[in-house]
Amino acid sequence: EVYNHTISVYVQNPVPGFLYVCVVGPVVEEMLMRGFVQAGLQSRYGVIAGWILSAVLFALMHMNLLQGITTLVIGLVLGHLYIHTGSLFACMLMHGLYNAVAFLLSVLLS
């Protein structure tokens, strides 16, 4: 129900919705999850544990069972990208592109 309401708001206001979902969200979430959480967990528990734990926390942070599996997978992908590039910008860009595809499909198909 909450998900459907959110999509209806985005359909009515696609430009602000797009900016929030595809720009602001990815920038803030990547600074938090990869830049702070994953980096901190990796330094404390090692690369693999930090990677997996940050992906699980990323999925839980979204508090949406419907998105749970996909956010876990994208969290693992983004974490892997961060490990191999060390670039938050690369993670922000990939996250934004992923969200853009999901956003456009949701708005166009609703």
Backbone as CSV, one residue per row, in Angstrom:
resi,resn,N_x,N_y,N_z,CA_x,CA_y,CA_z,C_x,C_y,C_z
1,GLU,0.822,-1.194,0.000,0.000,0.000,0.000,0.866,1.258,0.000
2,VAL,1.868,1.301,0.863,2.769,2.458,0.925,3.523,2.599,-0.393
3,TYR,3.973,1.477,-0.945,4.699,1.485,-2.217,3.819,2.060,-3.324
4,ASN,2.575,1.603,-3.414,1.655,2.102,-4.440,1.382,3.592,-4.272
5,HIS,1.251,4.036,-3.033,1.046,5.461,-2.781,2.260,6.274,-3.251
6,THR,3.448,5.782,-2.939,4.675,6.467,-3.347,4.754,6.577,-4.868
7,ILE,4.437,5.499,-5.566,4.462,5.518,-7.034,3.449,6.523,-7.565
8,SER,2.272,6.582,-6.966,1.266,7.544,-7.437,1.736,8.982,-7.245
9,VAL,2.460,9.256,-6.171,3.027,10.594,-5.954,4.060,10.894,-7.033
10,TYR,4.890,9.913,-7.365,5.904,10.113,-8.410,5.274,10.314,-9.785
11,VAL,4.168,9.631,-10.049,3.475,9.811,-11.331,2.950,11.245,-11.436
12,GLN,2.434,11.770,-10.334,1.899,13.134,-10.326,3.001,14.194,-10.352
13,ASN,4.169,13.858,-9.822,5.295,14.800,-9.724,6.576,14.123,-10.203
14,PRO,6.679,13.824,-11.493,7.805,13.005,-11.955,9.182,13.675,-11.850
15,VAL,9.279,14.964,-12.060,10.601,15.608,-12.026,11.177,15.635,-10.610
16,PRO,10.440,16.143,-9.609,10.998,16.089,-8.253,11.210,14.648,-7.777
17,GLY,10.296,13.756,-8.160,10.454,12.352,-7.787,11.717,11.755,-8.370
18,PHE,11.971,12.047,-9.641,13.173,11.546,-10.311,14.428,12.089,-9.630
19,LEU,14.446,13.372,-9.347,15.621,13.962,-8.689,15.868,13.342,-7.319
20,TYR,14.800,13.110,-6.578,14.930,12.513,-5.248,15.426,11.074,-5.334
21,VAL,14.787,10.276,-6.200,15.076,8.837,-6.285,16.385,8.553,-7.012
22,CYS,16.708,9.359,-8.014,17.833,9.032,-8.893,19.084,9.877,-8.678
23,VAL,18.962,10.947,-7.912,20.134,11.784,-7.659,20.403,11.896,-6.156
24,VAL,19.473,12.493,-5.435,19.685,12.738,-4.003,19.836,11.422,-3.231
25,GLY,18.911,10.499,-3.440,18.956,9.218,-2.733,20.270,8.478,-2.933
26,PRO,20.686,8.236,-4.174,21.949,7.529,-4.392,23.178,8.234,-3.807
27,VAL,23.225,9.544,-3.901,24.379,10.273,-3.359,24.435,10.103,-1.841
28,VAL,23.313,10.341,-1.172,23.279,10.242,0.288,23.491,8.805,0.752
29,GLU,22.793,7.865,0.117,22.907,6.465,0.534,24.307,5.914,0.304
30,GLU,24.956,6.288,-0.775,26.308,5.784,-1.025,27.326,6.404,-0.089
31,MET,27.176,7.682,0.231,28.081,8.286,1.211,27.937,7.571,2.551
32,LEU,26.701,7.270,2.918,26.453,6.589,4.185,26.888,5.121,4.133
33,MET,26.338,4.376,3.167,26.525,2.923,3.180,27.910,2.465,2.732
34,ARG,28.443,3.021,1.675,29.768,2.610,1.225,30.851,3.450,1.892
35,GLY,30.661,4.751,1.919,31.692,5.634,2.446,31.889,5.538,3.939
36,PHE,30.815,5.297,4.673,30.907,5.254,6.130,30.774,3.830,6.662
37,VAL,29.645,3.172,6.369,29.363,1.864,6.951,30.311,0.788,6.419
38,GLN,30.350,0.629,5.097,31.191,-0.438,4.547,32.663,-0.208,4.856
39,ALA,33.119,1.015,4.688,34.523,1.310,4.972,34.853,1.019,6.438
40,GLY,33.961,1.398,7.331,34.185,1.144,8.756,34.146,-0.332,9.102
41,LEU,33.165,-1.041,8.546,33.071,-2.485,8.807,34.262,-3.231,8.226
42,GLN,34.705,-2.818,7.054,35.856,-3.474,6.432,37.112,-3.283,7.266
43,SER,37.308,-2.094,7.798,38.512,-1.851,8.591,38.467,-2.616,9.914
44,ARG,37.265,-2.876,10.395,37.134,-3.575,11.680,37.055,-5.097,11.537
45,TYR,36.311,-5.572,10.503,36.040,-7.005,10.385,36.599,-7.659,9.119
46,GLY,37.216,-6.879,8.252,37.763,-7.413,7.014,36.867,-7.081,5.823
47,VAL,37.434,-7.247,4.638,36.757,-6.834,3.417,35.470,-7.619,3.176
48,ILE,35.523,-8.932,3.258,34.346,-9.753,2.942,33.220,-9.513,3.938
49,ALA,33.529,-9.544,5.228,32.496,-9.320,6.250,31.910,-7.916,6.123
50,GLY,32.756,-6.916,5.894,32.273,-5.545,5.733,31.376,-5.404,4.527
51,TRP,31.757,-6.068,3.454,30.978,-6.052,2.210,29.590,-6.647,2.426
52,ILE,29.540,-7.846,3.001,28.268,-8.548,3.193,27.397,-7.844,4.227
53,LEU,27.980,-7.462,5.346,27.205,-6.780,6.386,26.630,-5.456,5.885
54,SER,27.409,-4.708,5.123,26.898,-3.432,4.619,25.770,-3.656,3.615
55,ALA,25.843,-4.725,2.824,24.761,-5.032,1.876,23.481,-5.410,2.621
56,VAL,23.621,-6.184,3.688,22.454,-6.562,4.498,21.845,-5.321,5.150
57,LEU,22.672,-4.462,5.697,22.173,-3.221,6.306,21.521,-2.311,5.267
58,PHE,22.068,-2.280,4.065,21.491,-1.506,2.970,20.075,-1.999,2.671
59,ALA,19.907,-3.325,2.605,18.582,-3.901,2.346,17.630,-3.594,3.495
60,LEU,18.085,-3.759,4.718,17.238,-3.490,5.886,16.869,-2.015,5.989
61,MET,17.777,-1.145,5.577,17.543,0.296,5.641,16.331,0.699,4.797
62,HIS,16.070,-0.020,3.728,14.952,0.322,2.853,13.602,-0.093,3.431
63,MET,13.606,-0.928,4.459,12.396,-1.335,5.197,11.212,-1.662,4.277
64,ASN,11.490,-2.421,3.245,10.449,-2.785,2.300,10.690,-4.221,1.862
65,LEU,9.814,-5.117,2.301,9.973,-6.528,1.975,9.945,-6.761,0.471
66,LEU,9.132,-5.995,-0.230,9.033,-6.110,-1.683,10.389,-5.846,-2.347
67,GLN,11.153,-4.906,-1.816,12.460,-4.573,-2.365,13.603,-5.339,-1.707
68,GLY,13.331,-6.129,-0.701,14.371,-6.754,0.112,15.433,-7.511,-0.655
69,ILE,15.026,-8.422,-1.519,15.989,-9.235,-2.259,16.768,-8.370,-3.252
70,THR,16.057,-7.519,-3.982,16.755,-6.702,-4.977,17.704,-5.702,-4.331
71,THR,17.322,-5.141,-3.191,18.236,-4.193,-2.540,19.433,-4.917,-1.941
72,LEU,19.246,-6.154,-1.515,20.389,-6.939,-1.045,21.352,-7.191,-2.199
73,VAL,20.816,-7.586,-3.343,21.665,-7.864,-4.512,22.374,-6.592,-4.977
74,ILE,21.638,-5.493,-5.106,22.283,-4.254,-5.554,23.285,-3.770,-4.509
75,GLY,23.004,-4.005,-3.231,23.971,-3.660,-2.180,25.262,-4.452,-2.328
76,LEU,25.136,-5.735,-2.676,26.326,-6.559,-2.913,27.101,-6.071,-4.142
77,VAL,26.368,-5.744,-5.196,27.010,-5.253,-6.419,27.721,-3.925,-6.163
78,LEU,27.030,-3.004,-5.505,27.637,-1.701,-5.221,28.824,-1.834,-4.269
79,GLY,28.700,-2.719,-3.299,29.816,-2.960,-2.379,31.026,-3.534,-3.100
80,HIS,30.775,-4.447,-4.023,31.848,-5.044,-4.828,32.519,-3.968,-5.681
81,LEU,31.709,-3.118,-6.277,32.241,-2.008,-7.071,33.125,-1.108,-6.211
82,TYR,32.674,-0.825,-5.013,33.445,0.026,-4.104,34.773,-0.625,-3.725
83,ILE,34.737,-1.919,-3.456,35.964,-2.643,-3.106,36.977,-2.553,-4.243
84,HIS,36.507,-2.732,-5.457,37.428,-2.808,-6.596,37.811,-1.459,-7.196
85,THR,37.027,-0.429,-6.944,37.382,0.883,-7.502,37.789,1.871,-6.428
86,GLY,37.279,1.694,-5.217,37.515,2.663,-4.155,36.814,3.987,-4.416
87,SER,35.886,3.985,-5.378,35.239,5.220,-5.808,33.784,5.291,-5.358
88,LEU,33.482,6.263,-4.518,32.088,6.507,-4.150,31.313,7.046,-5.349
89,PHE,31.991,7.828,-6.195,31.317,8.378,-7.368,30.818,7.259,-8.284
90,ALA,31.626,6.229,-8.506,31.198,5.099,-9.340,29.965,4.426,-8.738
91,CYS,29.958,4.271,-7.415,28.806,3.670,-6.730,27.574,4.559,-6.849
92,MET,27.755,5.859,-6.685,26.639,6.803,-6.815,26.057,6.759,-8.223
93,LEU,26.927,6.718,-9.218,26.483,6.691,-10.603,25.714,5.406,-10.907
94,MET,26.264,4.260,-10.504,25.581,2.994,-10.762,24.257,2.922,-10.005
95,HIS,24.246,3.364,-8.777,23.036,3.378,-7.961,21.982,4.272,-8.611
96,GLY,22.398,5.445,-9.062,21.478,6.364,-9.720,20.910,5.776,-11.009
97,LEU,21.744,5.111,-11.793,21.272,4.482,-13.034,20.302,3.346,-12.746
98,TYR,20.623,2.551,-11.748,19.722,1.462,-11.349,18.366,2.033,-10.924
99,ASN,18.399,3.056,-10.076,17.156,3.673,-9.619,16.393,4.316,-10.768
100,ALA,17.124,4.899,-11.731,16.472,5.543,-12.874,15.681,4.527,-13.695
101,VAL,16.268,3.370,-13.922,15.546,2.315,-14.672,14.298,1.892,-13.898
102,ALA,14.452,1.624,-12.597,13.326,1.210,-11.766,12.265,2.314,-11.706
103,PHE,12.700,3.554,-11.553,11.778,4.691,-11.463,10.984,4.829,-12.759
104,LEU,11.689,4.840,-13.873,11.008,5.013,-15.163,10.042,3.878,-15.451
105,LEU,10.436,2.646,-15.162,9.531,1.519,-15.356,8.300,1.632,-14.462
106,SER,8.509,2.000,-13.204,7.393,2.131,-12.269,6.412,3.212,-12.704
107,VAL,6.955,4.344,-13.123,6.091,5.468,-13.534,5.384,5.156,-14.860
108,LEU,6.121,4.605,-15.809,5.533,4.327,-17.113,4.505,3.188,-17.080
109,LEU,4.719,2.226,-16.197,3.817,1.084,-16.137,2.658,1.264,-15.167
110,SER,2.623,2.399,-14.468,1.528,2.580,-13.511,0.366,3.330,-14.133
